[in-house]
Amino acid sequence: MRRSGKVTAVGLIAVMVLGACGTSGSEDKNTSSAGFSECDSKPNTCNAGTTKPGGSLTLVIEKKLPNWNVFDSDGNTYETGQVMAGMLPAPIIVNPDSTVTWSRDLFVEEPKVEGESPMKVTLKIRPEAVWDDGTPISAKDFEAFWKWNNGRDCPDCTPAATAGYDGISAVTGSDNDRTVTLTFDNPYPDWMSLFNFLYPAHIAAKAGDLGTPAGLKASFDAFKAAPPTWSGGPFKIAENKQDESVTLVPNEKWYGQTKPSLEKVIFRIVEDQAQHPVALRNKEVQALLSQPNEDLVNQIKNLPGVNFNLAKGPNWEHVDANLENRFLKNMALRQAIFTAIDRKAIIERTVGRFFPGAEPLNNHIFMPGTEGYKDHVTATGQGSGDLDKAKKILTDAGYRLDGGKLITPQGEPVAPLRFRFTTGNALRQQTAELIQANLANIGVTITIDPTDRLGNTLETGDFDLIIFGWVGSSFTSDKKDLFSTNAGGNYGNWSNKEADALMEEGARTLDAKKARDLFNQADEIMTKEAYNLPLFQKAVLLAVYSDFANVRNNATSAGPTYNMQEWGLRA
């Protein structure tokens, strides 16, 4: 089945954020150390301090960069976002406490929103805001970004998501292109989720004519191919060692209020997680942000001079069913499968061993701590591991057990289901094995089949059941890209016209409470139909030497680099 748009399982081009960042220190005081102890109550200012000029900080990233274009469907990864954050102007800032603000470095005043049909957003750019070659940041940069992402002007471009951009009818400039006007055909309350980064239109124009589809495609691909020799942020690239490290130095033309105090920030690629604590202990790196396991957490906690923060991160794990499988087309079978899965046991055997704050997630749209979060899962029994209830669902639907094998109402044995996850992910391997044991109790056989190409596996629908992660978001409209009929992230091909209509209306209303209610109604439908079973929010581990101030976690696609111009050695 053809899906519109493209979305990655790693992250979305829209700014991603959780409502309640910070530690779970109230449950286990060992989830954070000195420096990060206030992150629960003061997430925006924890580990704060005055800095002095000089020094360098090396931060571990866990994967190679697929390319340099963070709004490309392949380049839109967490790692690319971290590295590129220092070079890209960021019109909108998402803070660790989930508040969303406009950039005072980039704009003269608060953006103005007027009207509904059309809705117009006016942005006034500071005259000091320039690219590092002195070219003003302007409406042309916004216009080019819109054309690359709207799905119309560049049909061969491969943006990570088109939602929101496809509802803009015009991006125009005035006052020498220092004033930008975004015109939306219909109300779009989540407009602040758009244009979270800008790329230089004048550099793009060297690769292709931005007035033509072919030129837009050429410039889009040019940004993928090579590391930027330009910057519109506080840093610029001084050296790139392919698949090894990226070294940043301050951008002398940085127009922001806070100038970098560090002489260098180095991103070092270390894919073997077992080497992370070794590199930190040897001071080959001074900081890391990692998806932790029990051994890593225990090692980091014992490193002298290292502050750490273990907190809920932006990613949430889930199990999806592929409704193209002829057995899984039956809703009762899906409901029984999800009911037989014991989420609490999974948590206790996996993330709960090192992160006491882990708990079952009970909403697909909203994360715990955000307005709108409601538990729609518990009442259904899904994720409870209640085998009696699961068997009753099957019996009521006409299924029966014969010699431990599940038989359909038509008398056919249910074929083994392939369960897929990323090769080498130990926690997902454990989860798959636990689910395999759960489902054997209701006569469903699971064949565990890891994949080393998760994106391709999802895109081609090469799975029956699969576990992977999405990134939580305060913005609701982007959920259309995950759950609407034929949407880019709807890899299991779930479809419900009522839910589609609710999400469409929710994405267009300017009444925030009404939008939350509409999306929650859609979530109830999806939960009942057992397409996607949320498991839990994943933890992230941030560790940094105590010599450094102002490094803190932020549950967005840029992670701690959201304020990297503030990082520095303590004065």
C-alpha positions in Angstrom: 0.0 0.0 0.0 1.4 3.4 -0.9 1.9 5.9 1.9 2.2 9.6 1.5 5.2 11.5 2.9 8.2 10.0 4.6 9.0 9.7 8.3 11.9 8.0 10.0 11.6 5.8 13.0 14.5 7.7 14.6 13.0 11.1 14.7 10.8 13.7 13.0 11.8 17.0 11.4 9.3 18.7 13.6 10.7 19.6 17.0 10.2 16.8 19.4 9.7 17.3 23.1 8.3 15.6 26.2 6.2 17.3 28.8 8.1 16.2 31.8 11.9 16.0 31.4 14.2 15.6 34.3 15.1 12.8 36.6 13.0 10.3 38.5 14.9 11.2 41.6 11.8 11.0 43.7 11.8 7.3 43.2 15.6 6.6 43.2 18.0 9.2 44.3 20.8 7.4 42.4 19.3 8.5 39.1 21.2 11.7 39.2 24.3 13.1 40.9 25.6 16.5 41.9 25.0 19.1 39.3 22.0 17.3 37.9 20.1 17.0 41.2 17.9 19.9 40.5 16.9 18.8 37.0 13.5 17.5 38.2 12.5 20.9 39.7 14.6 23.2 37.6 15.1 21.5 34.2 16.1 24.7 32.3 18.8 25.7 34.7 20.3 22.6 36.3 24.0 22.2 36.1 24.2 26.0 35.6 27.3 28.0 36.2 29.5 30.9 35.1 32.1 29.9 32.5 35.6 31.1 31.5 37.1 31.4 28.1 39.0 28.4 26.6 39.0 24.7 26.7 37.3 22.0 24.6 34.6 19.4 25.2 34.3 16.1 23.4 30.9 14.5 23.3 30.2 10.9 22.3 27.6 10.2 19.6 26.6 6.6 19.1 26.1 6.4 15.3 27.6 7.6 12.1 25.8 10.4 10.3 23.9 9.1 7.3 24.2 12.5 5.6 24.3 16.2 6.4 20.7 17.2 5.6 18.8 17.1 8.8 15.4 17.5 7.1 16.0 14.6 4.7 14.2 11.4 5.5 17.5 9.5 5.9 19.5 12.4 7.4 16.8 13.2 10.0 18.5 11.3 12.8 19.3 12.2 16.4 23.0 12.2 15.6 22.7 14.5 12.6 20.6 16.8 14.7 23.2 17.0 17.5 26.1 17.8 15.1 24.2 20.3 13.0 22.5 22.2 15.8 25.6 24.4 16.2 25.5 25.6 12.6 21.8 26.0 11.9 19.7 29.1 12.8 16.8 27.9 15.1 13.7 30.1 14.8 12.0 28.1 17.6 13.5 26.9 20.9 12.1 24.0 22.9 13.4 24.1 26.5 13.9 21.1 28.8 10.7 21.9 30.6 8.8 21.6 27.3 8.0 25.3 27.0 8.3 26.5 23.4 9.7 29.9 22.7 10.7 32.1 19.8 14.4 32.8 19.3 15.5 36.2 20.6 18.7 35.7 18.8 17.0 35.5 15.4 13.8 37.7 15.8 13.2 41.3 16.8 9.9 40.5 18.5 7.4 37.8 19.2 5.9 36.4 16.0 2.4 37.6 15.3 -0.5 35.3 14.3 -3.5 36.8 12.7 -6.7 35.4 11.1 -7.8 31.8 10.5 -8.7 31.2 6.9 -6.1 32.2 5.8 -4.0 32.3 8.9 -0.9 34.5 8.7 2.2 34.4 10.8 4.6 37.4 10.7 8.3 37.0 11.7 10.7 39.9 11.9 14.4 39.0 11.6 17.0 41.0 13.5 19.3 43.0 11.2 22.3 41.5 13.0 21.3 37.9 12.0 23.6 36.8 9.2 25.3 33.7 7.8 29.0 33.5 8.4 29.8 35.0 5.0 27.8 38.1 5.9 24.7 37.3 3.9 21.6 38.3 5.9 19.3 35.5 7.1 16.1 36.4 5.3 12.7 35.4 3.9 14.5 33.6 1.1 15.8 31.0 3.6 12.3 30.4 4.9 10.9 30.2 1.3 13.5 27.7 0.2 12.9 25.5 3.3 9.2 25.6 2.6 9.6 24.5 -1.0 11.9 21.6 -0.1 9.4 20.3 2.5 5.9 21.0 1.1 5.7 18.0 -1.3 4.6 20.2 -4.2 7.5 22.4 -5.4 10.0 19.6 -5.2 8.2 16.3 -5.8 11.5 14.4 -6.0 12.8 15.8 -2.7 12.6 13.4 0.2 11.7 15.4 3.3 11.3 13.7 6.6 7.8 15.1 6.9 5.5 17.4 4.9 2.8 17.9 7.5 2.2 21.7 8.1 4.4 22.8 5.2 1.8 21.4 2.8 -0.8 23.7 4.3 1.2 26.9 3.6 0.1 28.6 0.4 2.8 31.3 0.4 6.0 32.4 2.1 6.7 36.1 1.3 9.3 38.7 2.2 9.1 42.4 2.8 11.3 45.1 4.3 14.3 43.9 2.3 13.3 40.3 3.1 13.8 40.9 6.9 10.1 40.4 7.5 8.7 36.9 6.7 5.0 36.2 6.2 3.7 32.6 6.3 0.2 32.2 4.8 -1.7 29.1 5.8 -4.8 28.2 3.9 -6.5 26.9 7.1 -5.7 27.3 10.8 -2.6 25.5 11.9 -2.1 25.8 15.6 1.2 23.9 15.6 2.9 26.3 13.3 5.8 26.5 15.8 6.7 22.9 15.0 7.8 24.1 11.6 11.0 25.8 10.4 12.9 24.5 13.5 16.1 24.8 11.4 17.1 26.9 8.4 19.5 26.2 5.6 21.1 29.0 3.5 19.1 29.7 0.3 22.0 31.6 -1.2 24.3 28.6 -0.9 21.5 26.3 -2.2 21.2 28.5 -5.3 24.7 27.7 -6.2 23.7 24.0 -6.6 20.4 24.6 -8.5 17.7 27.1 -9.5 15.4 27.4 -6.6 12.6 28.3 -8.9 12.5 24.9 -10.5 11.8 21.4 -9.2 15.1 20.1 -10.7 17.0 23.0 -9.0 15.4 22.4 -5.7 16.2 18.7 -5.9 19.8 19.5 -6.8 20.2 21.9 -3.8 18.4 19.5 -1.5 20.9 16.7 -2.4 23.9 19.1 -2.2 23.1 19.6 1.5 23.0 15.8 2.0 26.4 15.2 0.3 28.9 17.4 2.0 29.5 18.8 5.5 28.6 22.5 5.7 31.3 25.1 4.9 28.9 27.7 6.1 27.2 28.5 9.4 24.3 30.5 10.8 24.7 29.4 14.3 27.2 29.8 17.2 29.7 27.3 15.8 31.2 26.2 12.4 33.0 23.1 11.3 36.8 23.2 11.5 37.4 19.6 10.7 35.5 16.5 9.6 37.0 13.1 9.9 34.6 10.8 8.0 32.8 8.5 10.3 35.2 9.3 13.2 34.7 12.9 14.5 33.5 16.4 13.7 35.2 19.4 15.3 33.4 22.7 15.7 34.9 26.1 16.6 33.1 29.4 17.3 31.6 31.2 14.4 33.0 34.8 14.5 29.9 36.1 12.8 27.5 34.6 15.4 24.9 37.3 16.2 23.4 35.7 19.3 23.5 37.2 22.8 25.7 34.4 24.3 29.0 33.9 22.6 30.7 30.5 22.9 33.4 30.3 25.6 34.8 26.9 24.5 37.5 26.9 21.8 36.3 23.6 20.4 33.4 21.2 20.6 34.2 17.7 19.2 31.6 15.1 18.4 33.3 11.7 18.5 31.6 8.7 16.9 31.8 5.6 19.2 29.4 2.9 18.0 30.5 0.3 20.5 28.6 1.3 23.7 31.0 -0.8 25.8 33.7 1.7 25.0 31.8 4.7 26.3 32.7 4.4 30.0 36.3 3.5 29.0 36.6 6.7 26.9 35.0 8.8 29.7 37.3 7.3 32.3 40.4 8.0 30.2 39.1 11.5 29.6 39.2 10.9 25.8 35.7 12.3 25.9 34.2 14.6 28.5 30.5 13.9 28.0 28.1 11.4 26.5 24.4 11.0 26.0 23.4 7.4 25.6 20.4 5.0 25.6 21.6 3.1 28.7 21.8 -0.5 29.8 22.4 -1.8 33.3 26.1 -2.3 32.9 26.7 1.1 31.4 24.7 2.9 34.2 26.6 1.1 36.9 30.0 1.9 35.4 29.1 5.6 34.9 27.9 5.9 38.5 31.3 4.9 39.8 33.4 7.3 37.7 35.1 10.0 39.9 34.5 13.6 38.9 31.6 12.6 36.5 28.1 13.9 37.0 25.3 11.9 35.5 21.6 12.2 34.9 19.3 9.2 34.2 15.9 10.4 33.0 13.0 9.7 30.7 13.9 10.5 27.2 11.9 11.5 24.1 11.7 8.0 22.7 8.9 5.5 23.5 9.0 1.8 22.6 6.0 0.1 21.0 4.9 -3.1 19.3 3.2 -2.7 16.0 1.1 -5.2 14.1 1.2 -5.4 10.3 -2.5 -5.4 9.2 -1.4 -6.7 5.7 -0.9 -10.1 7.4 -4.1 -12.0 6.7 -4.3 -13.4 10.3 -3.6 -10.0 11.9 -6.4 -8.4 9.9 -8.6 -9.9 12.5 -9.0 -7.3 15.3 -9.9 -9.9 17.9 -6.6 -11.7 17.3 -4.7 -8.5 17.7 -6.5 -7.6 20.9 -5.8 -11.0 22.3 -2.1 -10.8 21.4 -1.7 -7.3 23.0 -3.6 -8.5 26.1 -1.3 -11.5 26.5 1.8 -9.3 26.4 2.9 -8.4 30.0 4.3 -4.9 29.9 5.2 -4.8 33.6 7.2 -8.0 33.4 9.0 -6.6 30.3 9.9 -3.5 32.2 11.0 -5.4 35.3 13.3 -7.6 33.2 14.7 -4.8 31.0 14.7 -1.0 31.7 13.4 -1.4 35.2 16.7 -3.1 36.3 18.5 0.2 36.0 15.8 2.9 35.7 13.2 2.7 38.5 11.1 5.4 36.9 10.1 3.2 34.0 6.4 2.5 33.8 3.9 1.4 31.2 2.9 4.1 28.7 -0.8 4.4 28.1 -1.3 6.9 25.3 -0.1 7.1 21.7 -0.5 10.8 21.2 0.5 12.4 24.5 3.4 11.7 26.8 3.1 11.6 30.6 3.4 15.1 32.1 1.9 16.8 29.1 -1.6 18.3 28.9 -3.8 15.8 27.3 -2.2 12.6 28.6 -4.9 10.1 29.4 -4.7 6.4 30.1 -6.6 4.6 27.3 -4.8 1.3 27.5 -5.3 -0.1 31.0 -9.1 -0.4 30.8 -8.8 -2.5 27.7 -6.5 -5.1 29.4 -3.9 -4.7 26.7 -0.4 -5.0 28.0 -1.6 -6.6 31.2 -0.5 -10.2 30.5 -4.0 -11.4 31.5 -4.0 -14.7 29.7 -7.6 -15.6 30.8 -8.9 -12.4 29.3 -6.8 -13.0 26.1 -8.2 -16.5 25.7 -11.8 -15.3 26.3 -11.4 -12.7 23.5 -10.3 -15.5 21.2 -13.0 -17.9 22.3 -15.7 -15.2 21.9 -14.4 -14.5 18.4 -14.6 -18.2 17.4 -11.0 -19.2 17.8 -10.0 -22.4 19.6 -6.8 -24.1 20.9 -5.9 -27.5 19.5 -2.8 -29.2 20.9 -1.4 -25.8 22.0 -1.9 -24.3 18.5 -4.4 -21.5 17.8 -7.1 -22.3 15.2 -9.0 -19.6 13.4 -12.9 -19.6 13.2 -12.4 -21.0 9.7 -10.5 -24.0 11.0 -7.0 -22.9 9.8 -4.0 -22.9 12.2 -2.6 -19.4 12.8 0.8 -19.3 11.0 3.9 -18.3 13.0 4.4 -14.6 13.1 7.7 -12.9 12.4 8.7 -10.6 15.2 11.4 -8.1 14.2 13.7 -5.6 15.9 17.1 -3.9 15.4 20.0 -6.3 15.3 22.2 -6.0 18.3 19.7 -4.3 20.5 19.9 -6.4 23.7 16.9 -4.8 25.4 14.7 -5.4 22.4 16.0 -9.0 22.1 14.9 -9.6 25.7 11.6 -8.0 25.0 11.0 -10.2 21.9 11.8 -13.3 23.9 9.4 -12.3 26.7 6.7 -11.6 24.2 7.4 -14.9 22.5 6.8 -16.7 25.8 3.7 -14.6 26.5 2.1 -15.5 23.2 2.9 -19.2 23.3 0.4 -19.4 26.2 -2.4 -18.5 23.8 -1.3 -20.7 21.0 0.5 -18.1 18.9 4.0 -18.9 17.7 6.5 -16.1 17.3 9.6 -16.4 15.1 12.3 -13.9 16.2 14.0 -12.3 13.2 16.3 -9.3 13.9 16.9 -6.8 11.1 20.0 -4.7 10.4 18.0 -2.4 8.2 15.2 -1.2 10.3 14.2 1.7 8.0 13.9 -0.6 5.0 12.1 -3.3 7.0 9.5 -0.7 8.0 9.2 0.9 4.6 8.6 -2.4 2.9 6.3 -3.8 5.6 8.6 -6.8 6.0 7.3 -7.8 9.4 4.3 -9.3 11.2 5.0 -7.8 14.6 7.8 -5.3 15.2 9.3 -3.3 18.1 10.8 0.1 17.5 10.7 3.7 18.9 8.9 6.9 18.1 9.8 10.3 19.5 7.3 11.9 21.8 6.0 15.4 21.0 4.0 18.2 22.6 2.7 19.0 19.1 -0.3 17.0 18.1 -0.6 17.7 14.4 2.5 15.6 13.5 0.7 12.5 14.8 -1.2 12.5 11.5 2.1 11.4 9.9 2.2 8.4 12.1 -1.4 7.1 12.4 -3.6 8.5 9.5 -4.6 6.3 6.6 -1.6 5.9 4.2 0.5 8.3 6.3 4.3 8.0 6.0 4.8 6.5 9.5 1.8 4.2 9.4 4.0 1.2 8.5 1.4 -1.4 9.7 -1.3 0.1 7.4 -3.9 0.8 10.1 -6.9 2.7 8.7 -10.0 4.1 10.4 -12.0 6.9 8.8 -13.4 8.2 12.0 -9.9 8.5 13.6 -8.7 10.2 10.4 -11.4 12.8 10.6 -10.8 13.4 14.3 -7.1 13.9 13.7 -7.7 16.2 10.7 -10.0 18.4 12.7 -7.7 18.4 15.7 -4.8 19.5 13.6 -6.8 22.5 12.3 -8.5 23.8 15.4 -6.9 26.8 17.2 -8.6 25.7 20.4 -5.9 23.8 22.2 -8.3 22.0 24.6 -10.5 20.9 21.7 -7.5 19.7 19.8 -6.4 17.6 22.7 -9.9 16.1 23.1 -10.1 15.3 19.4 -6.8 13.5 19.3 -7.6 11.6 22.5 -10.8 10.4 20.8 -8.7 9.1 17.9 -6.3 7.5 20.4 -9.2 5.6 22.1 -10.2 4.2 18.7 -6.6 3.2 17.9 -6.2 1.6 21.3 -9.4 -0.4 20.9 -8.4 -1.7 17.5 -5.0 -2.9 18.8 -2.7 -1.7 16.0 0.1 -0.3 18.2 0.8 -1.3 21.8 2.8 1.4 23.7 5.4 -0.2 26.1 7.3 2.5 27.9 9.3 5.7 27.6 13.0 5.0 27.1 15.6 6.3 29.5 18.6 8.5 28.4 21.8 8.8 30.3 23.7 12.1 30.2 27.2 12.1 31.8 29.6 15.0 31.9 32.7 15.9 33.9 31.9 18.3 36.7 34.4 20.9 35.3 31.7 21.8 32.7 28.7 24.0 33.3 25.4 24.4 31.5 25.4 21.0 29.8 22.0 19.5 30.5 19.6 17.1 28.8 16.8 18.3 26.6 14.3 15.8 25.2 14.3 17.1 21.7 15.9 15.9 18.5 19.0 18.1 19.3 19.3 16.8 22.9 21.8 18.7 25.0 23.2 20.7 22.1 20.1 23.0 22.2 22.2 25.5 24.2 25.8 24.5 23.3 26.9 28.2 23.0 26.4 28.3 26.8 28.7 25.3 27.5 32.0 26.0 29.1 34.6 25.3 31.8 33.5 26.6 35.2 35.0 29.9 36.1 
